[in-house]
Amino acid sequence: MYLSKMLFKSLRELPSDIELESHKIMLKSSM
């Protein structure tokens, strides 16, 4: 139970990291 909760948390945080990176890349390419 606890482990799956941790996993879910990390899975939810991962996409935001990816989105952040893609935003950085888009900003760089637009400049």
C-alpha positions, 0 to 999 in steps of 0.5 A: 500500500505504502509503496504503491502510494510512493510510486504513484507520487513519483509517477505524477511528478515525472510528467511535470518534469518532462513538461518543464524540460520541453518548455525549456527546449521550446523557449531555447528554440524560439530564441 
